[in-house]
Protein backbone atom coordinates (compact mmCIF):
# COMPACT_ATOMS: atom_id res chain seq x y z
CA UNK A 1 0.00 0.00 0.00
CA UNK A 2 1.30 3.44 -0.87
CA UNK A 3 1.88 6.12 1.77
CA UNK A 4 2.38 9.55 0.15
CA UNK A 5 1.52 12.76 2.03
CA UNK A 6 -2.08 13.31 2.94
CA UNK A 7 -3.89 15.07 0.11
CA UNK A 8 -6.65 17.53 -0.50
CA UNK A 9 -9.20 17.22 -3.23
CA UNK A 10 -9.41 20.30 -5.42
CA UNK A 11 -12.18 21.55 -7.74
CA UNK A 12 -14.36 19.02 -9.47
CA UNK A 13 -13.83 18.80 -13.23
CA UNK A 14 -16.70 17.07 -15.02
CA UNK A 15 -15.49 15.83 -18.38
CA UNK A 16 -17.08 13.97 -21.27
CA UNK A 17 -17.65 10.37 -21.74
CA UNK A 18 -19.94 3.17 -14.99
CA UNK A 19 -18.86 3.72 6.03
CA UNK A 20 -16.94 0.58 6.69
CA UNK A 21 -13.81 -0.22 4.71
CA UNK A 22 -13.50 -3.91 3.93
CA UNK A 23 -12.35 -6.21 1.16
CA UNK A 24 -12.69 -9.81 0.05
CA UNK A 25 -9.01 -10.29 -0.59
CA UNK A 26 -7.54 -7.07 0.75
CA UNK A 27 -4.51 -5.04 -0.37
CA UNK A 28 -2.25 -8.12 -0.60
CA UNK A 29 -4.81 -9.85 -2.85
CA UNK A 30 -6.39 -7.15 -5.03
CA UNK A 31 -8.80 -9.37 -6.94
CA UNK A 32 -11.59 -10.97 -4.90
CA UNK A 33 -11.98 -14.63 -5.81
CA UNK A 34 -14.95 -15.84 -7.82
CA UNK A 35 -13.96 -19.50 -7.62
CA UNK A 36 -11.31 -21.88 -6.34
CA UNK A 37 -8.08 -20.31 -7.53
CA UNK A 38 -6.23 -23.59 -7.04
CA UNK A 39 -8.24 -25.42 -9.68
CA UNK A 40 -6.44 -24.41 -12.85
CA UNK A 41 -5.43 -26.45 -15.87
CA UNK A 42 -6.36 -29.95 -16.93
CA UNK A 43 -5.70 -32.09 -13.89
CA UNK A 44 -8.53 -34.56 -14.24
CA UNK A 45 -8.92 -35.11 -17.98
CA UNK A 46 -12.50 -33.82 -18.10
CA UNK A 47 -11.93 -30.27 -19.23
CA UNK A 48 -9.45 -30.57 -22.08
CA UNK A 49 -7.17 -27.54 -21.97
CA UNK A 50 -9.81 -25.30 -20.46
CA UNK A 51 -9.30 -25.64 -16.73
CA UNK A 52 -12.20 -26.05 -14.36
CA UNK A 53 -15.07 -23.61 -15.01
CA UNK A 54 -17.02 -25.02 -12.07
CA UNK A 55 -14.22 -23.93 -9.74
CA UNK A 56 -14.10 -20.44 -11.18
CA UNK A 57 -11.83 -20.56 -14.23
CA UNK A 58 -12.89 -18.52 -17.26
CA UNK A 59 -11.50 -18.55 -20.79
CA UNK A 60 -13.12 -15.41 -22.27
CA UNK A 61 -14.59 -12.02 -21.43
CA UNK A 62 -17.05 -10.07 -23.57
CA UNK A 63 -18.41 -6.71 -22.45
CA UNK A 64 -20.47 -3.89 -23.93
CA UNK A 65 -19.95 -0.55 -22.18
CA UNK A 66 -22.03 2.61 -22.55
CA UNK A 67 -20.33 5.66 -21.02
CA UNK A 68 -21.51 9.22 -20.57
CA UNK A 69 -20.78 12.09 -18.21
CA UNK A 70 -23.09 13.19 -15.40
CA UNK A 71 -24.57 15.85 -17.64
CA UNK A 72 -25.78 13.15 -20.04
CA UNK A 73 -23.82 14.17 -23.16
CA UNK A 74 -21.07 12.77 -25.39
CA UNK A 75 -21.92 9.11 -24.93
CA UNK A 76 -19.61 6.36 -26.21
CA UNK A 77 -20.48 2.73 -26.94
CA UNK A 78 -17.66 0.19 -26.95
CA UNK A 79 -17.64 -3.59 -27.11
CA UNK A 80 -14.56 -5.61 -26.13
CA UNK A 81 -13.73 -9.31 -26.34
CA UNK A 82 -10.78 -11.29 -25.05
CA UNK A 83 -9.87 -15.01 -25.12
CA UNK A 84 -7.16 -16.38 -22.84
CA UNK A 85 -5.78 -19.36 -20.94
CA UNK A 86 -8.01 -20.68 -18.12
CA UNK A 87 -7.87 -18.49 -15.05
CA UNK A 88 -9.96 -17.06 -12.26
CA UNK A 89 -11.21 -13.59 -13.16
CA UNK A 90 -11.49 -11.05 -10.39
CA UNK A 91 -13.80 -8.05 -10.37
CA UNK A 92 -12.70 -5.89 -7.43
CA UNK A 93 -15.78 -5.74 -5.26
CA UNK A 94 -16.34 -5.21 -1.54
CA UNK A 95 -17.59 -8.11 0.50
CA UNK A 96 -20.92 -6.49 1.36
CA UNK A 97 -23.39 -3.90 0.15
CA UNK A 98 -22.65 -0.26 1.02
CA UNK A 99 -18.99 -1.09 1.78
CA UNK A 100 -15.74 0.18 0.22
CA UNK A 101 -12.07 -0.70 0.10
CA UNK A 102 -8.87 1.04 -1.03
CA UNK A 103 -6.08 -0.64 -2.98
CA UNK A 104 -3.12 -0.32 -5.34
CA UNK A 105 -2.32 -2.67 -8.25
CA UNK A 106 0.09 -2.72 -11.19
CA UNK A 107 -2.71 -3.64 -13.62
CA UNK A 108 -5.95 -1.69 -14.12
CA UNK A 109 -8.61 -4.17 -12.92
CA UNK A 110 -11.23 -2.72 -15.30
CA UNK A 111 -9.31 -3.56 -18.48
CA UNK A 112 -9.99 -6.92 -20.20
CA UNK A 113 -7.42 -9.68 -19.89
CA UNK A 114 -4.87 -9.92 -22.71
CA UNK A 115 -6.31 -11.95 -25.58
CA UNK A 116 -3.91 -14.82 -26.28
CA UNK A 117 -6.03 -17.47 -28.00
CA UNK A 118 -6.57 -17.22 -31.76
CA UNK A 119 -10.22 -17.78 -32.62
CA UNK A 120 -10.30 -15.44 -35.60
CA UNK A 121 -11.62 -11.88 -35.86
CA UNK A 122 -14.83 -11.42 -33.81
CA UNK A 123 -17.85 -9.93 -35.58
CA UNK A 124 -20.77 -8.19 -33.85
CA UNK A 125 -24.18 -8.13 -35.53
CA UNK A 126 -26.81 -5.67 -34.34
CA UNK A 127 -29.76 -3.87 -35.91
CA UNK A 128 -29.17 -5.61 -39.24
CA UNK A 129 -25.53 -4.43 -39.49
CA UNK A 130 -22.14 -6.01 -38.88
CA UNK A 131 -18.96 -4.61 -37.28
CA UNK A 132 -15.59 -6.32 -37.20
CA UNK A 133 -13.74 -5.94 -33.91
CA UNK A 134 -10.11 -4.83 -34.19
CA UNK A 135 -6.99 -5.97 -32.37
CA UNK A 136 -5.40 -2.58 -31.75
CA UNK A 137 -1.68 -2.53 -31.12
CA UNK A 138 -2.20 -0.28 -28.10
CA UNK A 139 -4.51 -2.86 -26.48
CA UNK A 140 -4.17 -6.61 -26.16
CA UNK A 141 -7.83 -7.40 -26.72
CA UNK A 142 -10.43 -7.06 -29.48
CA UNK A 143 -12.57 -3.91 -29.43
CA UNK A 144 -14.79 -1.65 -31.48
CA UNK A 145 -16.57 1.64 -30.89
CA UNK A 146 -20.20 1.41 -32.03
CA UNK A 147 -23.03 3.81 -32.89
CA UNK A 148 -25.56 4.59 -30.16
CA UNK A 149 -28.36 2.71 -31.92
CA UNK A 150 -26.68 -0.59 -30.95
CA UNK A 151 -27.73 -0.08 -27.31
CA UNK A 152 -30.97 -2.05 -27.54
CA UNK A 153 -32.75 -4.76 -25.63
CA UNK A 154 -30.45 -7.17 -27.53
CA UNK A 155 -33.24 -8.98 -29.36
CA UNK A 156 -31.21 -8.58 -32.57
CA UNK A 157 -27.65 -8.76 -31.23
CA UNK A 158 -25.37 -11.71 -31.99
CA UNK A 159 -21.65 -12.31 -31.74
CA UNK A 160 -19.73 -14.66 -34.00
CA UNK A 161 -16.23 -16.03 -34.63
CA UNK A 162 -14.93 -17.41 -37.94
CA UNK A 163 -12.97 -20.11 -36.10
CA UNK A 164 -9.29 -20.68 -35.52
CA UNK A 165 -6.79 -22.90 -33.77
CA UNK A 166 -9.16 -24.11 -31.05
CA UNK A 167 -12.73 -23.56 -32.18
CA UNK A 168 -15.04 -24.10 -35.14
CA UNK A 169 -16.97 -21.17 -36.67
CA UNK A 170 -19.42 -20.18 -33.96
CA UNK A 171 -22.32 -17.79 -33.47
CA UNK A 172 -23.31 -16.78 -29.95
CA UNK A 173 -26.92 -15.81 -29.35
CA UNK A 174 -28.42 -14.15 -26.27
CA UNK A 175 -25.18 -14.28 -24.30
CA UNK A 176 -25.04 -10.63 -23.29
CA UNK A 177 -27.64 -8.76 -21.25
CA UNK A 178 -27.56 -5.00 -20.80
CA UNK A 179 -28.66 -3.17 -17.64
CA UNK A 180 -31.03 -0.25 -17.58
CA UNK A 181 -29.20 2.85 -18.77
CA UNK A 182 -27.72 4.77 -15.85
CA UNK A 183 -28.83 8.38 -15.42
CA UNK A 184 -26.82 10.71 -13.20
CA UNK A 185 -28.09 13.54 -11.02
CA UNK A 186 -24.96 14.88 -9.31
CA UNK A 187 -21.47 14.02 -8.05
CA UNK A 188 -19.55 16.22 -5.61
CA UNK A 189 -16.21 15.81 -3.85
CA UNK A 190 -14.82 17.93 -1.01
CA UNK A 191 -12.05 17.68 1.54
CA UNK A 192 -14.46 17.87 4.47
CA UNK A 193 -17.55 15.95 3.33
CA UNK A 194 -16.03 13.36 1.02
CA UNK A 195 -17.80 12.07 -2.09
CA UNK A 196 -21.55 12.45 -2.58
CA UNK A 197 -23.26 10.83 -5.58
CA UNK A 198 -26.90 10.88 -6.70
CA UNK A 199 -28.47 9.05 -9.64
CA UNK A 200 -31.80 7.65 -10.83
CA UNK A 201 -32.35 4.37 -8.94
CA UNK A 202 -32.28 1.10 -10.90
CA UNK A 203 -33.50 -2.51 -10.94
CA UNK A 204 -32.67 -5.23 -8.37
CA UNK A 205 -31.07 -7.59 -10.93
CA UNK A 206 -28.39 -5.04 -11.78
CA UNK A 207 -25.38 -4.46 -9.53
CA UNK A 208 -23.69 -1.13 -8.95
CA UNK A 209 -20.01 -0.27 -8.49
CA UNK A 210 -18.51 3.07 -7.58
CA UNK A 211 -14.90 3.36 -8.73
CA UNK A 212 -12.48 6.20 -7.93
CA UNK A 213 -9.09 5.56 -9.54
CA UNK A 214 -5.79 7.06 -10.63
CA UNK A 215 -3.57 5.48 -13.29
CA UNK A 216 -0.03 6.83 -13.06
CA UNK A 217 3.57 5.65 -12.82
CA UNK A 218 2.62 2.15 -13.94
CA UNK A 219 0.13 1.54 -11.15
CA UNK A 220 -3.59 1.93 -10.46
CA UNK A 221 -4.65 3.35 -7.10
CA UNK A 222 -8.36 2.97 -6.48
CA UNK A 223 -11.28 3.11 -4.12
CA UNK A 224 -14.16 0.78 -5.00
CA UNK A 225 -17.57 0.66 -3.30
CA UNK A 226 -20.73 -1.38 -3.75
CA UNK A 227 -23.68 1.01 -3.29
CA UNK A 228 -27.23 -0.20 -3.32
CA UNK A 229 -28.93 0.99 -6.52
CA UNK A 230 -31.25 3.26 -4.53
CA UNK A 231 -30.18 6.62 -5.94
CA UNK A 232 -27.61 8.04 -3.49
CA UNK A 233 -24.34 7.14 -1.80
CA UNK A 234 -21.66 8.89 0.26
CA UNK A 235 -18.00 7.99 0.79
CA UNK A 236 -16.43 9.69 3.84
CA UNK A 237 -13.54 12.09 3.29
CA UNK A 238 -11.23 9.93 5.41
CA UNK A 239 -11.34 7.22 2.74
CA UNK A 240 -9.30 9.44 0.40
CA UNK A 241 -6.70 10.55 2.97
CA UNK A 242 -3.78 8.80 1.24
CA UNK A 243 -4.97 9.06 -2.35
CA UNK A 244 -2.21 10.30 -4.73
CA UNK A 245 -2.35 13.81 -6.14
CA UNK A 246 -3.25 14.39 -9.78
CA UNK A 247 -6.13 13.69 -12.15
CA UNK A 248 -8.54 11.04 -10.90
CA UNK A 249 -11.23 9.23 -12.86
CA UNK A 250 -14.58 8.54 -11.22
CA UNK A 251 -16.96 5.89 -12.56
CA UNK A 252 -20.41 4.88 -11.40
CA UNK A 253 -21.04 1.53 -13.11
CA UNK A 254 -24.33 -0.33 -13.38
CA UNK A 255 -23.44 -3.88 -14.40
CA UNK A 256 -25.25 -7.02 -15.48
CA UNK A 257 -22.87 -9.97 -15.22
CA UNK A 258 -23.50 -13.43 -16.68
CA UNK A 259 -21.35 -16.53 -16.25
CA UNK A 260 -23.14 -18.87 -18.67
CA UNK A 261 -21.32 -18.08 -21.92
CA UNK A 262 -20.28 -21.51 -23.23
CA UNK A 263 -17.37 -20.55 -25.47
CA UNK A 264 -16.89 -24.13 -26.61
CA UNK A 265 -17.71 -27.57 -25.20
CA UNK A 266 -15.76 -27.06 -21.98
CA UNK A 267 -14.75 -23.40 -21.75
CA UNK A 268 -16.97 -20.93 -19.89
CA UNK A 269 -16.73 -17.17 -20.46
CA UNK A 270 -18.06 -14.11 -18.67
CA UNK A 271 -20.19 -11.40 -20.26
CA UNK A 272 -20.73 -7.99 -18.70
CA UNK A 273 -23.18 -5.34 -19.86
CA UNK A 274 -22.25 -1.95 -18.40
CA UNK A 275 -23.87 1.46 -18.32
CA UNK A 276 -21.57 3.92 -16.58
CA UNK A 277 -21.29 7.58 -15.70
CA UNK A 278 -17.91 9.27 -15.72
CA UNK A 279 -16.37 12.34 -14.10
CA UNK A 280 -12.86 13.60 -13.43
CA UNK A 281 -11.50 15.25 -10.32
CA UNK A 282 -8.28 17.06 -9.53
CA UNK A 283 -6.63 15.87 -6.33
CA UNK A 284 -4.15 18.34 -4.78
CA UNK A 285 -2.10 18.47 -1.60
CA UNK A 286 -3.41 21.66 0.00
CA UNK A 287 -6.32 21.04 2.33
CA UNK A 288 -7.44 17.41 2.48
CA UNK A 289 -5.56 16.63 5.67
CA UNK A 290 -5.28 17.46 9.34
CA UNK A 291 -7.24 20.66 10.17
CA UNK A 292 -6.02 20.80 13.79
CA UNK A 293 -3.07 23.12 13.07
C-alpha positions in Angstrom: 0.0 0.0 0.0 1.3 3.4 -0.9 1.9 6.1 1.8 2.4 9.5 0.1 1.5 12.8 2.0 -2.1 13.3 2.9 -3.9 15.1 0.1 -6.7 17.5 -0.5 -9.2 17.2 -3.2 -9.4 20.3 -5.4 -12.2 21.5 -7.7 -14.4 19.0 -9.5 -13.8 18.8 -13.2 -16.7 17.1 -15.0 -15.5 15.8 -18.4 -17.1 14.0 -21.3 -17.7 10.4 -21.7 -19.9 3.2 -15.0 -18.9 3.7 6.0 -16.9 0.6 6.7 -13.8 -0.2 4.7 -13.5 -3.9 3.9 -12.3 -6.2 1.2 -12.7 -9.8 0.1 -9.0 -10.3 -0.6 -7.5 -7.1 0.8 -4.5 -5.0 -0.4 -2.3 -8.1 -0.6 -4.8 -9.9 -2.8 -6.4 -7.1 -5.0 -8.8 -9.4 -6.9 -11.6 -11.0 -4.9 -12.0 -14.6 -5.8 -14.9 -15.8 -7.8 -14.0 -19.5 -7.6 -11.3 -21.9 -6.3 -8.1 -20.3 -7.5 -6.2 -23.6 -7.0 -8.2 -25.4 -9.7 -6.4 -24.4 -12.9 -5.4 -26.5 -15.9 -6.4 -29.9 -16.9 -5.7 -32.1 -13.9 -8.5 -34.6 -14.2 -8.9 -35.1 -18.0 -12.5 -33.8 -18.1 -11.9 -30.3 -19.2 -9.5 -30.6 -22.1 -7.2 -27.5 -22.0 -9.8 -25.3 -20.5 -9.3 -25.6 -16.7 -12.2 -26.0 -14.4 -15.1 -23.6 -15.0 -17.0 -25.0 -12.1 -14.2 -23.9 -9.7 -14.1 -20.4 -11.2 -11.8 -20.6 -14.2 -12.9 -18.5 -17.3 -11.5 -18.5 -20.8 -13.1 -15.4 -22.3 -14.6 -12.0 -21.4 -17.1 -10.1 -23.6 -18.4 -6.7 -22.5 -20.5 -3.9 -23.9 -19.9 -0.5 -22.2 -22.0 2.6 -22.6 -20.3 5.7 -21.0 -21.5 9.2 -20.6 -20.8 12.1 -18.2 -23.1 13.2 -15.4 -24.6 15.8 -17.6 -25.8 13.2 -20.0 -23.8 14.2 -23.2 -21.1 12.8 -25.4 -21.9 9.1 -24.9 -19.6 6.4 -26.2 -20.5 2.7 -26.9 -17.7 0.2 -26.9 -17.6 -3.6 -27.1 -14.6 -5.6 -26.1 -13.7 -9.3 -26.3 -10.8 -11.3 -25.1 -9.9 -15.0 -25.1 -7.2 -16.4 -22.8 -5.8 -19.4 -20.9 -8.0 -20.7 -18.1 -7.9 -18.5 -15.1 -10.0 -17.1 -12.3 -11.2 -13.6 -13.2 -11.5 -11.0 -10.4 -13.8 -8.1 -10.4 -12.7 -5.9 -7.4 -15.8 -5.7 -5.3 -16.3 -5.2 -1.5 -17.6 -8.1 0.5 -20.9 -6.5 1.4 -23.4 -3.9 0.1 -22.7 -0.3 1.0 -19.0 -1.1 1.8 -15.7 0.2 0.2 -12.1 -0.7 0.1 -8.9 1.0 -1.0 -6.1 -0.6 -3.0 -3.1 -0.3 -5.3 -2.3 -2.7 -8.2 0.1 -2.7 -11.2 -2.7 -3.6 -13.6 -5.9 -1.7 -14.1 -8.6 -4.2 -12.9 -11.2 -2.7 -15.3 -9.3 -3.6 -18.5 -10.0 -6.9 -20.2 -7.4 -9.7 -19.9 -4.9 -9.9 -22.7 -6.3 -12.0 -25.6 -3.9 -14.8 -26.3 -6.0 -17.5 -28.0 -6.6 -17.2 -31.8 -10.2 -17.8 -32.6 -10.3 -15.4 -35.6 -11.6 -11.9 -35.9 -14.8 -11.4 -33.8 -17.9 -9.9 -35.6 -20.8 -8.2 -33.8 -24.2 -8.1 -35.5 -26.8 -5.7 -34.3 -29.8 -3.9 -35.9 -29.2 -5.6 -39.2 -25.5 -4.4 -39.5 -22.1 -6.0 -38.9 -19.0 -4.6 -37.3 -15.6 -6.3 -37.2 -13.7 -5.9 -33.9 -10.1 -4.8 -34.2 -7.0 -6.0 -32.4 -5.4 -2.6 -31.7 -1.7 -2.5 -31.1 -2.2 -0.3 -28.1 -4.5 -2.9 -26.5 -4.2 -6.6 -26.2 -7.8 -7.4 -26.7 -10.4 -7.1 -29.5 -12.6 -3.9 -29.4 -14.8 -1.6 -31.5 -16.6 1.6 -30.9 -20.2 1.4 -32.0 -23.0 3.8 -32.9 -25.6 4.6 -30.2 -28.4 2.7 -31.9 -26.7 -0.6 -31.0 -27.7 -0.1 -27.3 -31.0 -2.1 -27.5 -32.7 -4.8 -25.6 -30.5 -7.2 -27.5 -33.2 -9.0 -29.4 -31.2 -8.6 -32.6 -27.6 -8.8 -31.2 -25.4 -11.7 -32.0 -21.7 -12.3 -31.7 -19.7 -14.7 -34.0 -16.2 -16.0 -34.6 -14.9 -17.4 -37.9 -13.0 -20.1 -36.1 -9.3 -20.7 -35.5 -6.8 -22.9 -33.8 -9.2 -24.1 -31.0 -12.7 -23.6 -32.2 -15.0 -24.1 -35.1 -17.0 -21.2 -36.7 -19.4 -20.2 -34.0 -22.3 -17.8 -33.5 -23.3 -16.8 -29.9 -26.9 -15.8 -29.4 -28.4 -14.2 -26.3 -25.2 -14.3 -24.3 -25.0 -10.6 -23.3 -27.6 -8.8 -21.2 -27.6 -5.0 -20.8 -28.7 -3.2 -17.6 -31.0 -0.2 -17.6 -29.2 2.9 -18.8 -27.7 4.8 -15.9 -28.8 8.4 -15.4 -26.8 10.7 -13.2 -28.1 13.5 -11.0 -25.0 14.9 -9.3 -21.5 14.0 -8.1 -19.6 16.2 -5.6 -16.2 15.8 -3.8 -14.8 17.9 -1.0 -12.1 17.7 1.5 -14.5 17.9 4.5 -17.6 16.0 3.3 -16.0 13.4 1.0 -17.8 12.1 -2.1 -21.6 12.5 -2.6 -23.3 10.8 -5.6 -26.9 10.9 -6.7 -28.5 9.1 -9.6 -31.8 7.6 -10.8 -32.4 4.4 -8.9 -32.3 1.1 -10.9 -33.5 -2.5 -10.9 -32.7 -5.2 -8.4 -31.1 -7.6 -10.9 -28.4 -5.0 -11.8 -25.4 -4.5 -9.5 -23.7 -1.1 -8.9 -20.0 -0.3 -8.5 -18.5 3.1 -7.6 -14.9 3.4 -8.7 -12.5 6.2 -7.9 -9.1 5.6 -9.5 -5.8 7.1 -10.6 -3.6 5.5 -13.3 0.0 6.8 -13.1 3.6 5.6 -12.8 2.6 2.1 -13.9 0.1 1.5 -11.1 -3.6 1.9 -10.5 -4.7 3.4 -7.1 -8.4 3.0 -6.5 -11.3 3.1 -4.1 -14.2 0.8 -5.0 -17.6 0.7 -3.3 -20.7 -1.4 -3.7 -23.7 1.0 -3.3 -27.2 -0.2 -3.3 -28.9 1.0 -6.5 -31.3 3.3 -4.5 -30.2 6.6 -5.9 -27.6 8.0 -3.5 -24.3 7.1 -1.8 -21.7 8.9 0.3 -18.0 8.0 0.8 -16.4 9.7 3.8 -13.5 12.1 3.3 -11.2 9.9 5.4 -11.3 7.2 2.7 -9.3 9.4 0.4 -6.7 10.6 3.0 -3.8 8.8 1.2 -5.0 9.1 -2.4 -2.2 10.3 -4.7 -2.4 13.8 -6.1 -3.3 14.4 -9.8 -6.1 13.7 -12.1 -8.5 11.0 -10.9 -11.2 9.2 -12.9 -14.6 8.5 -11.2 -17.0 5.9 -12.6 -20.4 4.9 -11.4 -21.0 1.5 -13.1 -24.3 -0.3 -13.4 -23.4 -3.9 -14.4 -25.3 -7.0 -15.5 -22.9 -10.0 -15.2 -23.5 -13.4 -16.7 -21.3 -16.5 -16.3 -23.1 -18.9 -18.7 -21.3 -18.1 -21.9 -20.3 -21.5 -23.2 -17.4 -20.6 -25.5 -16.9 -24.1 -26.6 -17.7 -27.6 -25.2 -15.8 -27.1 -22.0 -14.7 -23.4 -21.7 -17.0 -20.9 -19.9 -16.7 -17.2 -20.5 -18.1 -14.1 -18.7 -20.2 -11.4 -20.3 -20.7 -8.0 -18.7 -23.2 -5.3 -19.9 -22.2 -2.0 -18.4 -23.9 1.5 -18.3 -21.6 3.9 -16.6 -21.3 7.6 -15.7 -17.9 9.3 -15.7 -16.4 12.3 -14.1 -12.9 13.6 -13.4 -11.5 15.3 -10.3 -8.3 17.1 -9.5 -6.6 15.9 -6.3 -4.2 18.3 -4.8 -2.1 18.5 -1.6 -3.4 21.7 0.0 -6.3 21.0 2.3 -7.4 17.4 2.5 -5.6 16.6 5.7 -5.3 17.5 9.3 -7.2 20.7 10.2 -6.0 20.8 13.8 -3.1 23.1 13.1 
